[in-house]
Amino acid sequence: MLKPFQHLNQVQDIVRQFTPNWFTVTMGTGVVALILPELPFASSLMWSLGALVWQLNMVLFSLFSLLYGLRWLYFPVEARQIFKHPMMSLFLGAIPMGLATVLNGFLKFGGVLYGEIAVQIAEHLWYIDVLLALTIAWAVPFSMYSQQNHALNTMSAVWLLPIVACEVAASSGGLLLAQLQPSTHALAILLGSYALWGVSVLPAFAILTILMLRLALHQLPAKELAISSWLALGPIGTGALALLVLGAQAPELLALVEMQALGEFLHYSGIFASLILLGFGLWWMGIALLTTLKHLKDLPFNLGWWGLTFPIGVFSLAILNLAEQLALPRLANVSFGFASILVLLWVMVALKTTQGFYQGSLFFSPCLKTYLENK
């Protein structure tokens, strides 16, 4: 029988080697929880299962937050090395995105489970999420520019992570508005969410442009980073979803300041823009699939495999929301197909991650290794 944490020298290495890429687990688990109730069979069972997975996700997010907080408390010098590491620092963006799935769950399941207070909790968490997302969107790129060494041939889609968190917060803002009464406060959230969309989507597409150049000049990424190709679906799918959910709320809220015409424009232009974004996403999905198949025979498992889950999840949710707004059941069936694949992928990756957690093989901090070697 395998011993727990056999790959670690001592149990305290769980804290010392804990890195923010673990929060990608909460991103993937959270989006699966949100999409399960949307599946068109055994709706009550799927809702209950989704609520259970969401509650598990809250436990995981709390556990990971505790472990990462303890690392900063007991190993502060080593923890600060993350800002010098060109890869691991990018995963700080997974923290606010993981939190976004928790607050979205309060909006989807909390009303039934906890009552009216769930919306209030979600609203407070949204403000925290926005603060985290903005801080990381500034701090991590600035660290890239001032403390790290990068080269075009080593670039990957992981560069998107610290940027995408802001548009995830924007889409959460749209979901939050659906449960708030129309007011000037709600209007401020709407306008702020559109600003967050701009903070994220425009830099993300600049990164995607450079990434396409990198792929043309230096070919596919190494097998260890092959799964990262799917991350590009994140800003594309979330960007489309944010436009849809914000556009749906815009007419009523902008009518408060006698700008309903602008609200209608945002609603319909959001539908049109989301169609374009989802088309781009389909193209990138094909590239990501071919890249994965290219390395499939010798693809090593690591936490990067969670890059399969969240991007596919938000892409599926965007298609589903578009289908609902256009009243197109056949388009919804496409979303259900992607969602079913997502659930199967989540089960596979979750099982492998549980095994790696138990054995301790997934606890590894490359920034700590670099620090110790240069010390």
Buried (B, 14 or more C-beta within 10 A) or exposed (E): EEEEBEBBEEEEBBBBBBBBBBBBBBBBBBBBBBBBBBBEEEEEEBBBBBBEBBBBBBEBBEEBBEBBEBBBEEBEEBBEBBBBBBBBBBBBBBBBBBBBBBBBBBBBBBBEEEEEEBBEBBBEBBEEBBEBBBBBBEBBBEBBEEEBEEEEEBBBBBBBBBBBBBBBBBBBBBBBBEBBEBEEEBBEBBBBBBEBBEBBBEBBBEBBEEBEEBBEEEEBBEBEBBBBBBBBBBBBBBBBBBBBBBBBBBBBBBBBEEBBEBBBBBBBEBBEBBEEBBEBBBEBBEBBEEBBEEBEEEBEBBBBBBBBBBBBBBBBBBBBBBBBBEEEEEBBEBBBEBBBEBBEBBEBBBEBBEEBBBBBBBBBBBBBEBBEEEE
